[in-house]
Amino acid sequence: MIDRLVHIYMTSIITGDIINSKESSPKNWLEPLKLVLNHFGNSPATWEIFRGDSFQLEVAPEQALEACILIKATIKQFKNIDVRLAIGIGEKSFVSDKITESNGEAFINSGVCFEELKKTTLAVKSSFETFDTPINIMLELAQLTINYWSSTSALLIKTTLEHPDFNQSELAKTLGKTQGNISQGLKRAGFDELFKLLNYYKTQIQTIC
């Protein structure tokens, strides 16, 4: 078992849980959730699911928002459920072989951020208010679209994020749709605006990490 102090470095910890998990059988969403978390590393060092419908994931700070959008799109494929996601950015000063037993500023910020999720389902907390405030306003605005994705929109966004090099024709072939369907679907899901938000986040995170 690994359990030690580490060279302190900046990271991001995502804490999440499934909203209305009792409204959908875990047979529907648990394996897709595990697959998307496994995209970022192995369990239990990088991610872990606990209490049945809660989880933590460690990713590089510049990946954190895109990881959250991918998780959100994965879960919103299934009716009646959603996911709360809190990004904590900061130092990691203690590592265990299980992410839920590691510690540091990023973990604390993620926990505080998660407890403060009331009217929103996605937020970020770092030690820099000048970073957090504008990003969180943008996230609240983005959720006016994201929180109302249909299962079709969610699958389209998930596929697009998982295949960033695909053009619309390739996406259409993958999903068994026409290029026109893909174009309209991406517009309906707000993908262009979401893409701009992701790029803005990545440029801003470099100012604090």
C-alpha positions in Angstrom: 0.0 0.0 0.0 1.4 3.4 -1.0 0.9 6.1 1.6 3.4 9.0 1.6 4.1 12.7 1.4 4.8 13.7 -2.2 6.5 16.5 -4.0 3.8 19.1 -3.9 2.2 19.9 -7.3 -0.9 21.6 -8.7 -3.7 19.3 -9.7 -7.5 19.3 -9.9 -9.9 17.0 -8.1 -13.4 16.5 -9.4 -16.0 15.4 -6.8 -19.4 14.3 -8.2 -22.6 12.5 -7.5 -25.5 11.3 -9.6 -28.7 13.4 -9.2 -31.8 11.2 -8.8 -29.7 8.0 -8.9 -32.7 6.0 -7.6 -34.7 7.0 -10.7 -32.5 5.0 -13.0 -31.0 1.5 -12.5 -27.2 1.5 -12.0 -27.2 -1.1 -14.8 -27.8 1.8 -17.2 -25.2 4.4 -16.1 -22.6 2.7 -13.9 -20.6 1.0 -16.6 -20.6 4.1 -18.9 -19.5 6.2 -15.9 -16.6 3.8 -15.2 -15.6 3.8 -18.8 -15.4 7.6 -19.0 -13.5 7.9 -15.7 -11.1 5.2 -16.9 -10.3 7.4 -19.8 -8.3 9.6 -17.4 -6.5 6.9 -15.5 -6.8 3.8 -13.3 -8.9 3.1 -10.2 -8.5 3.6 -7.3 -5.4 5.8 -7.7 -6.9 8.2 -10.2 -10.6 7.7 -9.7 -12.9 6.0 -7.3 -16.7 5.4 -7.0 -18.0 5.4 -3.4 -21.4 5.3 -1.7 -22.8 3.8 -4.9 -23.4 7.1 -6.7 -20.5 9.4 -5.7 -17.1 9.6 -7.2 -13.8 11.5 -7.2 -11.4 11.9 -10.2 -8.0 13.5 -10.5 -7.0 15.2 -13.8 -4.6 17.9 -14.8 -6.1 21.3 -14.2 -6.3 22.1 -17.9 -8.4 19.0 -18.5 -10.8 19.4 -15.6 -13.6 21.3 -17.4 -13.6 19.1 -20.4 -13.6 16.0 -18.2 -16.7 17.4 -16.4 -18.5 18.1 -19.7 -17.7 14.6 -20.9 -19.0 13.1 -17.6 -22.1 15.3 -17.8 -22.8 14.2 -21.5 -22.3 10.6 -20.5 -24.8 10.7 -17.6 -27.4 12.8 -19.4 -27.8 10.1 -22.1 -30.0 8.4 -19.5 -33.5 9.8 -18.6 -34.4 11.2 -15.2 -30.8 11.6 -13.9 -28.1 14.2 -14.0 -24.7 14.7 -12.2 -23.3 17.4 -9.8 -19.6 18.2 -10.4 -17.3 20.3 -8.3 -13.8 21.1 -9.6 -11.2 21.8 -6.9 -7.9 23.3 -8.1 -4.8 23.4 -5.9 -1.8 21.6 -4.5 -1.7 17.8 -3.8 0.5 17.2 -0.8 -0.3 13.7 0.3 -0.9 10.6 -1.9 -2.4 7.2 -1.0 -3.0 4.3 -3.3 -6.7 5.4 -3.2 -7.7 8.8 -4.4 -10.3 9.1 -1.6 -7.5 8.8 1.0 -5.1 11.4 -0.7 -5.2 15.0 0.5 -4.1 18.5 -0.2 -5.5 21.9 -1.2 -7.2 20.6 -4.3 -9.2 18.0 -2.4 -10.2 20.6 0.2 -11.3 23.1 -2.5 -13.2 20.3 -4.3 -15.1 19.3 -1.1 -16.0 22.9 -0.2 -17.1 23.6 -3.8 -19.3 20.4 -3.8 -21.0 21.4 -0.5 -21.8 24.8 -2.0 -23.5 23.3 -5.1 -27.1 24.4 -4.5 -28.7 25.9 -7.5 -26.0 24.9 -9.9 -24.6 21.5 -10.9 -21.1 22.5 -12.1 -18.7 24.9 -10.4 -15.0 25.5 -9.8 -13.0 26.6 -6.7 -9.3 27.5 -6.5 -7.4 29.9 -4.3 -7.9 32.7 -6.8 -11.2 34.5 -6.7 -10.2 36.5 -9.9 -10.2 33.1 -11.7 -13.2 31.5 -10.0 -15.7 34.3 -10.3 -15.8 34.8 -14.1 -15.5 31.1 -14.8 -18.4 30.3 -12.5 -20.6 33.0 -14.1 -19.8 31.5 -17.5 -20.6 28.0 -16.2 -24.0 29.1 -14.8 -24.8 30.5 -18.2 -23.6 27.4 -20.0 -25.9 25.3 -17.8 -28.9 27.0 -19.2 -28.2 24.8 -22.2 -26.2 21.9 -20.8 -28.7 21.0 -18.1 -31.5 20.6 -20.7 -29.6 18.4 -23.2 -31.8 15.6 -24.5 -30.3 12.1 -24.5 -29.6 12.6 -28.3 -27.8 15.9 -27.7 -25.8 14.3 -24.8 -24.6 11.4 -27.0 -23.6 13.8 -29.8 -21.6 16.0 -27.4 -20.0 12.9 -25.9 -19.0 11.5 -29.2 -17.7 14.9 -30.5 -15.5 15.3 -27.4 -14.2 11.8 -27.6 -13.3 12.2 -31.3 -11.9 15.8 -31.5 -10.4 15.1 -35.0 -13.7 13.9 -36.5 -15.4 16.2 -39.0 -19.2 16.3 -39.2 -19.3 13.6 -41.9 -17.3 11.2 -39.7 -19.5 12.0 -36.7 -22.5 11.2 -38.9 -21.1 7.9 -40.0 -20.3 7.0 -36.4 -23.7 7.8 -35.1 -25.7 6.6 -38.1 -27.1 10.0 -39.0 -26.8 12.5 -41.8 -24.3 15.3 -41.8 -27.3 17.7 -41.7 -28.6 16.0 -38.5 -25.1 16.4 -36.9 -24.9 20.1 -37.9 -28.3 20.9 -36.5 -27.7 18.7 -33.4 -24.4 20.5 -32.5 -26.1 23.9 -32.9 -29.0 22.8 -30.7 -26.6 21.5 -28.0 -24.6 24.8 -28.1 -21.4 23.1 -29.1 -19.7 26.1 -30.7 -20.3 28.2 -27.5 -19.2 25.3 -25.3 -16.0 24.9 -27.4 -15.2 28.6 -26.9 -15.8 28.2 -23.1 -13.4 25.2 -23.0 -10.7 27.1 -24.8 -11.2 30.2 -22.6 -10.9 28.0 -19.5 -7.7 26.4 -20.8 -6.1 29.8 -21.4 -7.1 31.2 -18.0 -6.0 28.1 -16.0 -2.5 28.8 -17.2 -2.5 32.1 -15.3 -2.9 30.3 -11.9 -1.1 26.9 -12.5 
